[in-house]
């Protein structure tokens, strides 16, 4: 037995001998797997639910849960070396251990502590019984505090704290641009759609909600579907990320909600004024302060030999601080002082009506995210949520601000009531596709951007998805449920195109006959109906062209308007690509773009920024592989008899290549089909393929 395995077993012995943990009897937990492998978990208490969730999710993807926790606890580099060093540094740089230790007892409710303890116990029990699947023994035993450290890191990243940390390290702080241009390839997985209709917009007088997230299809922020039901009032079907002890988006018997990514200005960078002679002293309002000094430690391997690498960092009154060639810079974002986000999501899932849900939002524990909401009482609601600082006027908050005065040291954030929102609009609908919150319902009822400080940094743009979705909603006064689903699955780009990050509309003004070399491809694109169907030749040509535009995109200054010269060059490269890899100029989208899982490879619809968004990367033999976009889809109709729910996920419920559920939802997903789901315990148990207790 090696030393690591011995230490791990000692940890487990101590854990299971603990008088505090180890209080849950797995025999009280029923896990029912439906024919798609989705776990439906039934218990008496929410703590038991968390244990059952930890067990079921570990059965399906223990590896990703561990990788997430390893990163959050600054030990990922011990497992994977240099590739994990960035996450390990961030976790130490933001002092997650210190903040969780400081706030755990006083800020986390006793009720939610039981949930965290239940999940910890479940995952530790799974690890004990499956020691060969443990990635690194230093992670175990998992504790509630270790879980919250990972959540703390993830929410710092979602507030773009990692982005600004990297900018400081690279000495690239010449200008901080809110809603900065998105790289043409790498960063477009941050998306999602949500929209809802209440009875004034539906023919059957029911309320409809679309939960339509665009996330990576695999990895730590890909979705996992689960149904949780306890005798303590929980009954929710939805999705969560690896390591979460509760649902993050979903539907209970009374209401449902979806998140989409928003990008108000949540994070600031401060330039410190250092003492001209004395090291590590900075000036604020005429008084010098000492920087607190720390050293982050990560593990790397060189030629197979492990090394410890240490990097110094600091802390000022403004926040975590780094030095580069230009000076010392501090990062400040509200998420750094908040550890209750998971608890807020849990409470959102236990809400029974809009008043309870809205009251839970007032916890102000989620650092961002749009929220689209609907319920059985015919209430629909949208808010651009976030912990947005109340900043002093007179400073350029889009740029690096002075760190030599407490005038810039904001300490409070806007209350929920002060954020852009729409409640029960007379139009009967709301919609959001990561665009402006000031364009979220009818023109007359949109939030007025003039009522909000520009320093809040809210988005003011439309995108292709918002333009198309609004167009479709405006086509009819009322919709039936089939119409609602057709809108959700629409895959057409608008005319003209309205990408928020670039303008390529000059493509459609090029005279094809002037360029015989690319004439046929250009005509295929110009005459294309703009539908991203697998059998579309126009969509295939456009998808390949999009890849070729990348190098030209980075040559453009703001705004990113493509001149015809760049477009013509990219079209020539598109033709070369087609001839080299496909031997023809007419390539269908499904020939070029694939959904891949293990040995399974199928043609897939979608393009970037259509409602059915797909982000792909180079794959093999000139093809591309979808890695993000349409991920978890949950569609809900609230009826007097209860919610009618259907859902689909891109691959399947398991990350185990040996499981039948590794890829068993792919074909439905690729055919715009869903699976019927229910919250009814007896119906689920009567149709379950497997019913069991955790061991």
N, C-alpha and C positions, 0 to 999 in steps of 0.2 A: 504494500500500500504506500503510495507516494505521500509526501508531507501535506500537500494541498488537500487531498482527499481525507486525510486523517483530521486536519483542522476543521474541515467542513462537517464531518460526522460529530466532532465534539460540539460544534455550534448547534447542530440539530438536537443533540442530546440535551444541551442546556435549554434550548427552546422548548422542547416537549416536556421538560421537567419544571418549567416555569409555573409559578402559582398564578401569574397574571394572564399569560396567553394559554392556548391549549384548552379553551373552555367550550369549544363547539363540538357537538356530536355529529359527525358526518351522516349518521343514519337519519337525522332530521331533515336532510337535504335531498330533494328529488330532482334529478336532471333527466329531462325527456328530450331526446333528439328526434327532430322531424325528418322527413325523407330527404331534406337537403342538409342535414347535419346541424341545423341551427339549434343551439341549446335553449330550452325553456326550463327555467329553474324555479322550483316551488319550495318555500320554507315558511316557518312561523315568524322569523325575525329578519330584519335587514342585515344584521351581522352574518347570519347564516347564508343569506343571499350572496353577500360579498365573498364568503368562503367558496360557495358553489361556483360563482363566476370565476374566481381565481383558478379553481380546479378545471373547469370546462375550457377556459381560454388557454390554460397551460397544456391541456391535451391537444389543442389545435395549433398553438404557436408559442410554446414555452421559450423558444429562442429569442423572439422579438421582444417579449416582455423583459427578459433578462438584459438584453442589449440596451433597452431604454433605461432601466434602473442602473445599469453599470455607468451609463453616461451621466445620469443625474447625480450619481454619487462619486464622480471623478475617478472611476477605476476602469473605464472602458479601455484605456491604453494598456492596462495590464493584460487585457484579453486579446486585443487586436493590434497593439503596438502603435506606431506612428499615426495610423488613420483615426485612432480614437483620441489623439492628443488635443485636438481642437475643442471637442466637447468637454474633456476633462479640465482644460484650462478655463473655459467659460464657467463651469460649475463652481470652480474655486474663486474665480474673479468676482462673481456676484455674491459670494459668501452665503450660499444656500444653507450650508450647515449651521452657520451662526444665526441666520434669520429664522429658520425652522425651530432651532433650539430655543430661541428667544420667545417665539410666539405660539408654540404648539399648545401649551397648557392653558394659556389665557384666551386664545382666539378660536380654537377648534372646539365645537360643542361636544358635550359628553356623548350625545347620540351618535354623532358622526365619528367620534373616536372608536366606537364599537364597530362601525362599518370598516374603518381602516384596519382595526385589529383583526376583524374577521377575514378580510382579504389577505392580510399578512400571514395569518395562520394557514389559510388554504394554499397559498403558493409555497410556503415552507414545507407543508405536508407533502405536496406534490414533489418538491425537490428531494425530500428525504426518501421517498419511494422510487425516485428515478434519478439516482446520483450520476448515472452515466450521461444525463442530459444537462447537467450543471455546467455552465460556461466558465465560471470562475468562483472559487469558494469564498473569496472575500466579500461577495455580495450578500451571503447568507449568514444569519437569518435576516430576511427582509423584515423591516419594521415600518410602522406608520410614518415615522420621520423620514426614513429612506424613500418612501413613496412620495412624500410631499416635496422632497428635494428635487426629484425628477420633474414633478409638476411645476415647481418654481423655475427650473431651467427652461422647460418648454414654453412657459408663458413669457419669459424674458425674450426668447427667440421670436415668439409670435408678435411681440411688441417691437421687433426689428432691432433689439439690442445687440444681437450677434452681428447684424449688418454694420452698425456703427462701430462696434468693437474692431471689426476687420478694417474699416476705413481708417481708424486711428492707427492701427498696427502698420498699415500700408502707407501712412502719411498722405492720405487722399481725402482731405477735408476742405478742399478749396471751395465747395459750396454744397450745402445740404438742401436737396430738392425734395419737397414733399410731393408724394405721388410720382416719384422719379420714374423715368422711362424704364420699362421692363425689358430685360434682355430678351432678344427674339427667341431664344431657345430655352434658357435654363430656369426661368422663374415664373412660368405661367401656370404652374400647377395650383397656385393659390387662387382658387376661384369659388364657384358654387352658384346655384340659382335657388331662389325660393319665391313662391308666389301663392296667394290664397284668394279664394272667392267666398263671400258670404251669400246669404239667401237672396239678396237683392240682385245678385249677378248669376244665380243658378236657376235652371228651369225646374228642378225638383225641390228647391228651397232648402237643400242641404248645404253644408259648408265644406269646401275643399281646401286641402293643404298639400303643396308639393315640397317635399324634402329632397333636394337634388344637389348633392355635394360633389365638388371636383377636387379630389385629393390624389396623392400618389396611390397607385393600385396595390402597392406592397410596401412593407417597411413600418417604422414606428408610428407614422401618422397616417396609416391606411386604416380603414374601418373594419370593425368586427361586430357582427350582428348578434344580438342576444335578447331574450325575453326574461324579465325578472318579475316574480310575483311573491309577495309575502303577506302574512296576516297582519302586518303593521301598516298596511295601506299602500304598499308599492305594487303596481301592476303596469309595467311599461315595456314596450317593444321598441328597440332602436339600435343605435350603434355607438361605439366607443373606440378609443385608441388603446394600444397595448399598455397594460399596467393601470388602466383606470378602473376603480372599484365600482363605478356606476355609469349609467348611460349618459352620453353627452348631447345627443340629438335623438328625438323619438316621439312616441305617442303613448299616452296612457288612456284610461277609460274616458277621461274628461277633456283632454287638450293635447296639443302637440306643438313642437317648435323645431325650427331649422336654423343653423348658423350659415352665414356666408362671410368671407373675409372682407373686412373693411380696413381703410388705411388713413384714419385721421392721424394727426401728429401727436403721438403718445410718448416720444422719446426726444430728449435734448442732449446736446453736447456743449460743454463749457470749457473755454480756454483759460487755464489758470495763469495768474501773474506771479512768477516765481521770484524769490529773493535774488538779487544780483550776485550775491556772494555765498550765502549760506544754503547748503544743499537741503532739498526737500522741505523748504518753507515757502508758503504761498500767501499772497496778500489779499485780504478781503476787507473792504471798508477801512483801510488804514491800519489794520491789525494783521500780524503774521500768525499763521497756523502751521502746525506740523502735519505733513502727510503721514497717515498710518501706512506702515510698510509691511508687505506680505510677500511670500514666495509660493508660487504654484508649482506643483510637482507632477510630472507626467512620465510615463514609461515608454521607451522606444527600444527597438531592437536593431542593431547594426551588425550585419554578418551573423545573425542568429544570437548575438550576445546582448542581453538586456542591460539598458542604461537608464538611470534616473536623470531627467532633464529638469532644471529649475528655471523659472522665469519670474522676475520681480514685477510686482504690480503694487498699486497704492489705493488709498481711499481718502477722499476729501469730504468736506461737508456737503458737496454736491452729489457724490456717489463714487462708484468704482472708477479708478483712474489709471491711465497708462501714459507712458512717456514715448514719444517718437522724436524724429530729428527736428521737428518744429517746436516741440515743447511738451507740456503736460496737459492732458485732456480728461475730463470727467464725463461719465454717462449718467443720466438721471431718467428713470422711467418709473411710473407708479407701480408696475407689477413687482418691482424689487421688494416692496414692503407689504406684499399681500400673499398669504398662503391658503386662503379659504376658497379658491376657485372650485376645486372638486366638490367641496361641501355645498357651494351654491348650485352647481349642476344637479347634485343629489336632491336638494330641496326643490329645484325647478321641476324635477321629475315626479315629486310627491305632491305638487300643487293640484288642487281640485277645481280651480276656477281662475279667471283673470286677475281678480283682486289678490289672491294668494301668490300667483306667478309674479305680478308686478311688485308686490311687496318683497319678494325674494330678490328681484333685480336690484332693489335698494340696498342690498348687502354691498354692492359695488366691489365684488371680488373678481369679476371677469375683466381682464385688461382691454378687451376689444370684442370684435365680431358683431356683425349685423344679426338681428334676431327677427325671424318671421314666425308668427304665432297664429293659431286658430283653435277654436274649442267648440264643444257641443252646444254651447249657448249662442252660437252664431256670431261670436266675437272674433274679429281679425285685428291683428296688431303688428306693426313693424317699428323697429328702433335701430338706429345706428349707435350701438352700445360701445362704451369704452371708458377707461380711466384716463380722462383727458385733463392735463394740468390747467389750472387757472393761472395764466401767465401775466406778468406785468406788461403794460402797454409801453410802446416806444422802443422795442427791441426787434431785431430781425430774427424771429424764431425759426425761419427757414434756413438760417445760416448758423454757424457756431456762434454762441453768445458769450459775453464776458463772464468769467468766473472770478471776478474780483469785487463783486458787490452782492449783498444779500437781496437786492432788488430783483435779481434774476433767480433767486433760490425759492422757487415755488414750493408750496407745502400742501396745497389742497387740490382737489379735482372737482369737476362739474358733477352735480347731482343728476340722477337718472331723469328727473323731470326737466332738466335743462338741455337734454340731448335731442337731436332731430327724431321725430316719431310721428306715427299715424295710427290713430285708434278709431276703428269702426267708421271708415270713410263712407260717405254717401255713394261714392262710385261703386262700392262693393268689392274692391280689390286693392291689394298692394303687390309690389314686385320688387325684387332686388337681384342684380347679377354682378355685384361688386362695383357698381357704378355710384353715382351721386345719390345721397339720401334725400336731396332736394328734388329728386325725380322718382318718386316712389308710389304715386297713385295718380289720380286725375290732376290736371293742371291747376284747378281751383283749390285743391286740397293738399297739394304738396307743402311740406315745411318750407318756410321762407328763409332763404339763405342769409338775408339781411338781418335776421334775428339772432344770428350766431357769429361770434367773433371769428375773424379770418385766422386768428392765431390758433384756433382749434384744428385747422388744417383739413377740414372735410373735403372729400372728393367733390368735384363740380362737373365731371365729365359723364357722357354716355359711352357705351361700348357697343360692339355689334350685337351682343346678346340682349342688352337692355333695349336697344333700338328695335330689334326684331320682336321681342316679347311684348313691348308696348303696342307695336303695330298689330300683332295678333289679337291682343286683348281688345283693341279698339274696333275689331271687325264685327263684333256682335254685341248686342245689348245684354243677352243672356246666353249661358252655355250649359250643355249637359255634361255628364262626367266623361263621356267619350271625347267630347271637344277639349275638355280640360287635359286629358291624357295626350291628345294630339299636339296640343301646345307644348306640353312638357317634352315630347319627343321630336319636336321640330328641329331640323338640322340644316336650315337655310341661312346663308349670309344675307344681310340686307343690301339694298341698293339705294344710295352709294354705301360702300363699306365704311364702318365707323369704329375701326380699331382705336382704342384709347392711347396706344403706344406708337402708332405710325399711320401714314396715309399713303396708300398705294393705288389710289383711284386713277392715277394717270395711266395705269395698265390698260384701262378700257378705252383710252383715247388714242392709242397707238394705231396707225394705219397699217394693217397686216400686209397689204400688198407691197409696201415699201421695204419689207424685210422678208424676202422669199425663203431665206434659210430657216426662219422660225414661224413662217406664215401659218402652217397648219396647227401648231401648238397654240399660237396666239388666238386663232379663231376658236379653237376648242375651249379656251378659257373665256374669251369674250362672249361667246354664245351659250356658255354654260348656264344652267338654271340656278346655279349657286347652291344646289343641294349637295350635302356631303354624304351621298349614297355610295355603297360599296361598288356598284356597277357603273358609276359615273366616270366617264373619261375626262370631262372637264375638271371634276374634283381631283382626279389622279394627277393631272398636269399641274393644277394649282398647288396641291400638297407638296410635290417635288420642288416647284418654284419657291415655295415658302422656305424650304431648307436652303436653297441657293441664295436667298436674300440676306442671309445672316451676316456674311462678311461686309456687305454693302451697308447694312443697318448700322454697324459700328463706325462707319465712316461719316455718318450724317450727324450734324449738330441738331439741337432742338429748334423747332419741332421736326420730327422725323418724317419729312415729306420726300418720298422717293421720286427722283427725276427719271425721265424716260430712258436716259442713257444707262442708268443702273439696272432698270427693269429689263431692257433689251439684253444686256450682258448676262443677267440671271436667266433669262429665257434660253439663251444659247447654251448655257451650262445645264439647263433642264433637259434640253434635247440630247446633249452628250450623255447625260446620265441615263436617259431612257434607252438610247441605242446601245450603250455599253452593257447594261444589266438586263434589259428586256427585249432588245433586238427590234424594237418598234417605237413609233411615236405616239401611239394611242394606248395608254396604260390606265386601266381602271384603278380607282382608289383602293379597292380591296386587294388588288394585285400588289400594290405598293405598301399599304398599311395593314399591319397584322396585330391581333391580340394573341399573346403567347403566354402559355403557362406550362412549364415542363416540356413534354413532347407534343403538346397540343398547340396548333397554330391555325387561326381562322381569320378570314378577312373581317375588317371592322370599319364601321361608319365613323363619321365625325371629323372635325377639323378644329384647330384652335379658334375659340371665340364664337363658334356656333352654340346654340343652346345645348346640344349634345356634344359638349367639348371633349376633344381628345388631344393630348399632348404626346407626341412620339419622338423617338430618338433613332439614330441609325442602328440598324439591326444586322442584317447579313444579306449578301448578294444584291445590294442596292435597295433593299426594302427598309421600312421603318417599323419599330415596335412601340405600341402604346404603353406608356408607363404611368400616366396620370390623366385625370379628366373625370368623366362620368365614373363614379365609384359606387357609393351607396345611394340607392334610390328608394324612397319610401313615399307612397302616395296614399292619402287618407281622405275618406268621405265620412264626415260626422253626421250620423242619422239618429232618429229618435230611439232606434234599437241598439245604438252603440256605434263605435267607429268601425268602418270597413277599411281594411288595410291590405295593401299589396306592396311587395318590395322585391329588390334584386340587388345583387352585388356582382362585381366584375368577374371574379374567379369562382370562389366557393368558400365554405366556412372553415376549411382547414388549410394550414400551410405545410402539412405533411404530404410530400409527393406520393406516399403509399396509400393515402386516404382516398376513398371514392369521392370525397367532398373537396378535393384539391382543385377541381376545375369543373364541377358538375353544374354550375350556373352560367357558364360561359356562353353556351348556345342560346339560352333564353335571353341573356343580356345582349348578345349580338343581333337578336331578332326583335328587339323592342318589346320583349315580353317580361312579365313579372310573375311572382308566385304569391298566391293568396296566403295571408297570415291572419292570426287571430289572437286575442287576449283571453279566450275562453279556456280555462284549465281543463275541464272535462273533455272538451272536444280535442284538445291537444293530446291528452293522455290516451284517448281512444284511438288516435291515428299515429301515435309515436312509433318510430321504428325501434327505438331502444330507450328503456327506462332503467335508471340505476342510481345508486348513491356513490358519492366520492369514497374512495377506499379509506 
